[in-house]
Amino acid sequence: MKKEVTLENELVKLVPLNQAHHKVLWPVAQQVDLYKYGSNDVSSEEKLSAYIETALNEAQEEKSIPFAIFNNATNACIGSTRFGNIDQKNKVLHIGWTWISLDSRGTGLNHQMKFLMLSHAFEQMGFEKVEFRIDERNVRSRKAVEKLGATLEGILRKNVVTKSDFRRSSCCYGILKEEWKTIKQTNFKELI
């Protein structure tokens, strides 16, 4: 297993997820609507525990790197995110499985967090591409990813069944390593 990493700046901190985070994630999990857009379910304490366990198992298999997210100003846990679908051979990974508290939405914390993750993926991990897959109906998340500088590459039609048994279509966005320097200087200029 590779060394666990913490990503942090003045406003946000991503720490390696562990089962002990269940207690601080549960109040946030009660606010989120993962059932609407995703296939994951954190709607009960048991389901949240299973969600964390799955993330940790994937981490052991080096398929993902899950994090708990903390607001550095308040030291409050505001959600979870991860690097997933890690493909070491092709140097491609996904950023996703992101859910944050309602009061953190629209504050810029997600933008800060994605900057830390993109910087780490391209500059420390040496990946060639970062992908995002978002429910076609999830306009808020799509706009947030577009604000990062990601390019819509296509739509996978009806490829995921959500917890509400809706067969969603996923918008596939990507950022290439050679695009990162320009994106970093334009879309994240206030952070560098």
Residue pairs with C-beta under 8 A, 6 or more apart in sequence:
1 59
1 60
1 62
2 62
4 16
5 16
5 65
5 120
5 124
6 13
6 14
6 15
6 16
7 13
7 14
7 67
7 113
7 116
7 117
7 120
8 14
8 72
8 116
9 72
9 112
9 115
9 116
9 191
10 72
11 71
11 72
11 73
11 108
11 109
11 112
12 69
12 70
12 71
12 72
12 109
12 112
12 113
12 116
13 69
13 70
13 72
14 67
14 68
14 69
14 70
14 81
14 113
14 116
14 117
15 67
15 68
15 70
16 59
16 65
16 66
16 67
16 68
17 52
17 55
17 56
17 59
17 66
17 67
17 68
17 80
17 82
18 52
18 56
18 68
19 49
19 52
19 53
19 56
21 52
21 68
21 77
21 80
22 45
22 48
22 49
22 52
24 68
24 76
24 77
25 42
25 48
25 52
25 68
25 77
25 79
25 80
26 45
26 48
27 101
28 77
28 78
28 79
28 80
28 99
28 100
28 101
29 42
29 43
29 48
29 99
31 101
31 102
32 42
32 79
32 99
32 100
34 40
34 41
34 42
34 43
34 99
34 163
35 41
35 43
35 162
35 163
35 164
36 162
36 164
37 134
37 135
37 137
37 138
37 141
37 162
37 168
38 97
38 135
38 160
38 162
38 163
39 160
39 161
39 162
39 163
40 51
40 97
40 163
41 47
41 51
41 163
42 48
42 51
42 99
43 163
52 66
55 64
55 66
55 80
55 82
55 97
56 66
58 64
58 66
58 84
59 65
59 66
62 86
62 88
63 84
63 85
63 86
64 82
64 83
64 84
64 85
64 86
64 97
65 82
65 83
65 84
65 86
66 80
66 81
66 82
66 97
67 80
67 81
67 82
68 77
68 79
68 80
69 77
69 78
69 79
69 80
69 81
69 100
69 109
69 113
70 76
70 77
70 78
71 78
71 104
71 109
76 101
78 100
78 101
78 104
78 109
79 98
79 99
79 100
79 101
79 104
80 97
80 98
80 99
81 95
81 96
81 97
81 98
81 99
81 113
81 117
82 95
82 96
82 97
82 98
83 93
83 94
83 95
83 117
83 121
84 93
84 94
84 95
84 96
84 97
85 92
85 93
85 94
85 131
86 93
87 93
90 128
90 129
91 126
91 127
91 128
91 129
92 127
92 128
92 129
92 130
92 131
93 121
93 125
93 127
93 129
93 130
93 131
94 130
94 131
94 132
94 133
95 114
95 117
95 118
95 121
95 130
95 131
95 132
96 132
96 133
98 110
98 113
100 109
100 110
104 110
105 140
110 144
111 144
111 147
111 148
111 188
112 191
114 144
114 148
115 184
115 188
115 191
117 130
118 130
118 148
118 175
118 180
118 183
118 184
119 184
121 127
121 130
122 130
122 177
122 180
123 180
127 177
128 176
128 177
129 174
129 175
129 176
129 177
130 150
130 174
130 175
131 172
131 173
131 174
132 145
132 150
132 172
132 173
132 174
133 156
133 170
133 171
133 172
133 173
134 141
134 142
134 145
134 170
134 171
134 173
135 141
135 160
135 162
135 168
135 169
135 170
135 171
136 142
136 155
136 168
136 169
136 170
136 171
137 168
142 171
142 173
145 173
146 152
146 173
147 187
148 175
148 183
148 187
149 175
149 179
149 183
149 186
149 187
150 173
150 174
150 175
151 173
151 174
151 175
151 179
152 171
152 172
152 173
153 172
153 173
153 174
154 171
154 172
155 169
155 170
155 171
155 172
156 169
156 170
156 172
157 169
158 167
158 168
158 169
159 168
159 169
159 170
160 167
160 168
160 170
161 167
161 168
162 168
175 183
184 192
185 192
